[in-house]
């Protein structure tokens, strides 16, 4: 065995011989940033050992060694988007409460105490179907004593089970979570009127196992799902505690939790192997909407609380897309709209009430800061917008802090600016005219907030080309499937943090979106999280999603020759020459 001491955190742990410093950081609970999953490619897991800055994933700890590690300052206080598209929704939740009277059995009464309770509840609420309700043996055994204690009781229940009986109405709350590849957003709602009581967000701790879903899926196949499942469940459980504290309620007052996420996040949260997602034909292990016991997944809420997982649609089009559809409801509109959630996977849905088609493109994590040398998430000091005007470069940073890197919105602005400045040709070759070939320095080290400054490399541009071509080709494929043109699309809903902060004009200029759609763009923020909330406050709409998911046509791009042709066509840039 060996020892690792993290001097800044004053943590010392015993580890197995031969593990990497990155693995030791994870074991110590430090949540390092490792977008490449420890492959040594991203250079983001830097630490200092014996005065030398090294990649933590590439340093192995020798037998009996005591390794002293100094972690470096990393960007914190990321801007995590929690606001979504607000649509008026009737408050008709699946979680209900009714006051009932526990009647004493009559002589010769055939019905059990439990059956009489369900019949009384059905008389109060005409939508209750006693035959569909689960039997709660513990509660059934307590009903005789409860009736002797009091005749009047409040029953909190759902379509499938009685969750609690209490003497006072008290509080009843709902919680919704959007588990993104990079971030988690959580919301606490009042079960009596649907009001948002508290909001919480944090980074997804799974990022220490890789930036994108493929890296995490591969990690799960090699090491099992437990580490990935337990860390995200722990994060959600901690967030539930923070939400309850902020709202001044008890954890036990939370009766339903709704979770959305892409297909891989969905599977890993549930502890399901993602093997079927990474091998052809790339299908989910399970896609139906699930109603589970929250306690079975490490959520410390009401004892019989329900965990609702919205439906995955197909392949990598997951429950987060289902949430987006719930927030926007394009299936109720006459006009044709395009909804895109731009992230590691670019999920998109095109259509209207007559017909809808969907696909997922492997855009990669470039727009989330990974695989870009100076890339970072939207934290303090991230360059978030860039403008080239009158021969000058102007930029802004998150929090107006000294520039330390490029986040997604700043990245596409910078590429658009390079096109405006004539420094990029149609093939994406960079000719900056600066001293170092193949590099454009936006912020020199002496003007930035770190020792390297902020710059863009030729390799970075290649990553942007791959990402934007995947999105653009996906849009072309969906239009072809529906037999429409760009002119037929009335609205373009852009979901997610990147879409919320990006400049549509820059997106059109680099070819991420067709230029004719730029003026039709409507950012809808965290629509997936908003959809998770709607699922809790309107059960009818949630159930309608089950039918919609079955009707949406899925366009598989992985083996499509047409997609490859479109992808290659979209790799280049329009230079205006």
JONORTA-V532398 format. One record per residue. N is the residue number from 1. RES is the residue in one small letter. D_LAST is the distance of its C-alpha to the last C-alpha in Angstrom with 1 decimal. Layout:
BEGIN
N	RES	D_LAST
N	RES	D_LAST
END
This chain:
BEGIN
1	x	63.6
2	x	61.6
3	x	60.8
4	x	57.6
5	x	57.9
6	x	55.0
7	x	56.0
8	x	53.9
9	x	55.1
10	x	58.6
11	x	58.6
12	x	60.3
13	x	60.3
14	x	61.8
15	x	59.4
16	x	59.7
17	x	59.2
18	x	55.9
19	x	53.7
20	x	50.5
21	x	50.4
22	x	47.8
23	x	50.4
24	x	53.0
25	x	50.9
26	x	50.7
27	x	54.5
28	x	55.0
29	x	53.1
30	x	50.4
31	x	47.4
32	x	45.0
33	x	41.3
34	x	40.4
35	x	37.2
36	x	37.3
37	x	40.9
38	x	42.4
39	x	40.4
40	x	39.6
41	x	35.8
42	x	34.8
43	x	36.8
44	x	37.8
45	x	41.6
46	x	42.3
47	x	46.0
48	x	48.0
49	x	50.9
50	x	53.1
51	x	50.7
52	x	47.7
53	x	44.7
54	x	44.3
55	x	42.9
56	x	45.8
57	x	45.1
58	x	45.5
59	x	48.8
60	x	52.0
61	x	55.3
62	x	58.1
63	x	61.6
64	x	63.8
65	x	61.1
66	x	60.7
67	x	56.9
68	x	56.2
69	x	52.7
70	x	51.0
71	x	48.2
72	x	45.3
73	x	44.2
74	x	41.8
75	x	39.9
76	x	42.1
77	x	42.4
78	x	39.3
79	x	38.0
80	x	39.1
81	x	38.3
82	x	41.5
83	x	40.8
84	x	39.8
85	x	39.3
86	x	42.7
87	x	44.1
88	x	47.6
89	x	49.8
90	x	53.5
91	x	55.6
92	x	57.3
93	x	57.3
94	x	58.7
95	x	60.8
96	x	63.8
97	x	67.1
98	x	70.4
99	x	73.9
100	x	76.6
101	x	80.3
102	x	81.7
103	x	84.7
104	x	87.7
105	x	88.4
106	x	91.3
107	x	94.3
108	x	93.4
109	x	89.7
110	x	87.7
111	x	84.2
112	x	83.2
113	x	82.2
114	x	78.6
115	x	78.7
116	x	80.3
117	x	77.5
118	x	74.8
119	x	76.8
120	x	77.2
121	x	73.4
122	x	72.7
123	x	75.0
124	x	73.0
125	x	69.5
126	x	69.4
127	x	66.2
128	x	68.1
129	x	69.1
130	x	71.9
131	x	71.5
132	x	67.9
133	x	68.8
134	x	69.2
135	x	72.7
136	x	72.9
137	x	76.2
138	x	76.3
139	x	76.0
140	x	78.3
141	x	80.9
142	x	80.7
143	x	81.0
144	x	84.9
145	x	85.0
146	x	82.3
147	x	84.2
148	x	87.3
149	x	85.4
150	x	83.8
151	x	83.4
152	x	80.0
153	x	76.9
154	x	73.1
155	x	71.2
156	x	67.5
157	x	66.1
158	x	63.2
159	x	63.0
160	x	64.3
161	x	66.6
162	x	68.7
163	x	67.1
164	x	69.8
165	x	72.9
166	x	73.9
167	x	76.4
168	x	74.0
169	x	70.7
170	x	68.9
171	x	65.2
172	x	63.0
173	x	59.3
174	x	56.2
175	x	53.4
176	x	49.9
177	x	47.5
178	x	43.9
179	x	43.7
180	x	40.1
181	x	38.9
182	x	38.5
183	x	40.6
184	x	43.7
185	x	44.4
186	x	47.9
187	x	49.6
188	x	53.3
189	x	54.4
190	x	57.7
191	x	59.3
192	x	61.2
193	x	58.4
194	x	55.0
195	x	54.2
196	x	52.0
197	x	54.4
198	x	52.4
199	x	49.0
200	x	48.4
201	x	45.4
202	x	44.9
203	x	42.9
204	x	43.7
205	x	45.9
206	x	44.7
207	x	41.6
208	x	43.9
209	x	43.9
210	x	40.1
211	x	37.0
212	x	36.4
213	x	38.6
214	x	38.4
215	x	39.7
216	x	42.5
217	x	43.4
218	x	43.7
219	x	45.8
220	x	48.0
221	x	48.5
222	x	49.5
223	x	51.6
224	x	52.5
225	x	51.4
226	x	54.0
227	x	52.2
228	x	49.1
229	x	51.3
230	x	53.7
231	x	51.3
232	x	49.4
233	x	52.7
234	x	54.1
235	x	51.1
236	x	51.5
237	x	55.3
238	x	54.9
239	x	52.5
240	x	55.2
241	x	57.6
242	x	55.4
243	x	54.7
244	x	58.4
245	x	59.3
246	x	56.8
247	x	58.2
248	x	61.8
249	x	62.6
250	x	64.1
251	x	62.1
252	x	64.8
253	x	63.6
254	x	60.3
255	x	61.1
256	x	57.7
257	x	54.6
258	x	51.4
259	x	48.7
260	x	45.2
261	x	42.7
262	x	40.4
263	x	42.4
264	x	42.7
265	x	43.8
266	x	46.2
267	x	47.8
268	x	48.1
269	x	49.7
270	x	52.2
271	x	52.8
272	x	51.6
273	x	50.1
274	x	46.4
275	x	47.0
276	x	46.2
277	x	42.8
278	x	41.6
279	x	42.9
280	x	41.9
281	x	42.1
282	x	41.4
283	x	43.9
284	x	45.7
285	x	49.3
286	x	50.1
287	x	48.1
288	x	50.7
289	x	51.3
290	x	54.0
291	x	56.9
292	x	58.4
293	x	60.8
294	x	59.0
295	x	61.6
296	x	60.9
297	x	57.5
298	x	58.7
299	x	58.2
300	x	61.2
301	x	61.6
302	x	64.3
303	x	66.4
304	x	65.4
305	x	62.0
306	x	59.4
307	x	56.0
308	x	53.6
309	x	50.6
310	x	48.3
311	x	47.1
312	x	44.4
313	x	42.5
314	x	41.4
315	x	40.1
316	x	38.1
317	x	38.0
318	x	40.9
319	x	43.2
320	x	40.7
321	x	38.7
322	x	42.0
323	x	42.5
324	x	39.1
325	x	40.1
326	x	43.5
327	x	41.8
328	x	39.5
329	x	41.4
330	x	38.6
331	x	41.3
332	x	43.1
333	x	40.2
334	x	39.4
335	x	35.7
336	x	33.5
337	x	32.2
338	x	30.3
339	x	31.8
340	x	30.1
341	x	31.9
342	x	29.3
343	x	31.2
344	x	31.9
345	x	32.2
346	x	30.0
347	x	32.6
348	x	31.6
349	x	33.6
350	x	32.5
351	x	34.8
352	x	37.7
353	x	41.4
354	x	41.3
355	x	39.4
356	x	37.6
357	x	35.7
358	x	34.8
359	x	33.3
360	x	32.7
361	x	29.7
362	x	30.2
363	x	27.5
364	x	29.4
365	x	30.5
366	x	27.3
367	x	27.1
368	x	30.8
369	x	30.4
370	x	31.5
371	x	29.8
372	x	27.8
373	x	29.3
374	x	29.6
375	x	29.6
376	x	32.5
377	x	33.8
378	x	33.9
379	x	36.7
380	x	37.6
381	x	35.1
382	x	32.2
383	x	28.9
384	x	28.2
385	x	25.4
386	x	22.7
387	x	20.7
388	x	18.2
389	x	19.0
390	x	19.3
391	x	18.6
392	x	21.4
393	x	21.9
394	x	24.6
395	x	26.2
396	x	29.4
397	x	31.8
398	x	34.3
399	x	37.6
400	x	36.0
401	x	37.1
402	x	35.7
403	x	32.7
404	x	33.7
405	x	30.9
406	x	28.1
407	x	29.0
408	x	26.8
409	x	25.6
410	x	24.7
411	x	23.0
412	x	20.4
413	x	20.0
414	x	19.4
415	x	16.7
416	x	15.0
417	x	15.6
418	x	14.1
419	x	10.8
420	x	11.3
421	x	12.4
422	x	9.5
423	x	12.3
424	x	11.2
425	x	9.0
426	x	8.8
427	x	12.5
428	x	13.7
429	x	14.5
430	x	15.6
431	x	15.4
432	x	17.3
433	x	18.7
434	x	22.1
435	x	25.2
436	x	25.2
437	x	22.6
438	x	21.2
439	x	22.5
440	x	21.3
441	x	24.4
442	x	24.4
443	x	28.1
444	x	30.1
445	x	33.5
446	x	35.5
447	x	33.8
448	x	34.0
449	x	36.9
450	x	37.2
451	x	37.3
452	x	33.8
453	x	31.6
454	x	28.6
455	x	25.6
456	x	23.1
457	x	23.0
458	x	20.9
459	x	23.6
460	x	23.3
461	x	19.6
462	x	20.9
463	x	23.5
464	x	21.1
465	x	19.0
466	x	22.3
467	x	23.6
468	x	20.7
469	x	20.4
470	x	24.1
471	x	24.2
472	x	21.4
473	x	23.0
474	x	26.4
475	x	25.3
476	x	24.1
477	x	27.5
478	x	29.5
479	x	27.9
480	x	28.6
481	x	32.2
482	x	32.8
483	x	31.1
484	x	29.1
485	x	25.5
486	x	23.8
487	x	25.2
488	x	28.7
489	x	28.4
490	x	29.9
491	x	30.0
492	x	28.5
493	x	31.1
494	x	29.9
495	x	32.9
496	x	33.7
497	x	33.3
498	x	29.6
499	x	28.7
500	x	30.9
501	x	29.3
502	x	25.6
503	x	23.2
504	x	22.0
505	x	18.9
506	x	18.0
507	x	19.1
508	x	16.8
509	x	13.7
510	x	14.5
511	x	15.5
512	x	19.2
513	x	19.9
514	x	18.3
515	x	16.6
516	x	19.3
517	x	22.0
518	x	21.2
519	x	23.6
520	x	26.2
521	x	26.7
522	x	30.3
523	x	31.3
524	x	34.8
525	x	35.6
526	x	38.2
527	x	38.8
528	x	40.5
529	x	43.1
530	x	43.5
531	x	44.2
532	x	46.8
533	x	48.6
534	x	48.6
535	x	50.1
536	x	53.0
537	x	53.6
538	x	53.3
539	x	54.8
540	x	54.2
541	x	50.4
542	x	50.5
543	x	52.5
544	x	50.1
545	x	47.4
546	x	49.4
547	x	49.2
548	x	45.5
549	x	44.7
550	x	46.6
551	x	44.7
552	x	41.1
553	x	39.4
554	x	38.0
555	x	34.9
556	x	35.3
557	x	31.9
558	x	33.3
559	x	34.2
560	x	31.8
561	x	29.7
562	x	27.6
563	x	26.8
564	x	25.9
565	x	23.4
566	x	21.8
567	x	21.9
568	x	20.1
569	x	17.4
570	x	17.0
571	x	16.9
572	x	13.2
573	x	10.7
574	x	8.1
575	x	5.4
576	x	3.8
577	x	0.0
END
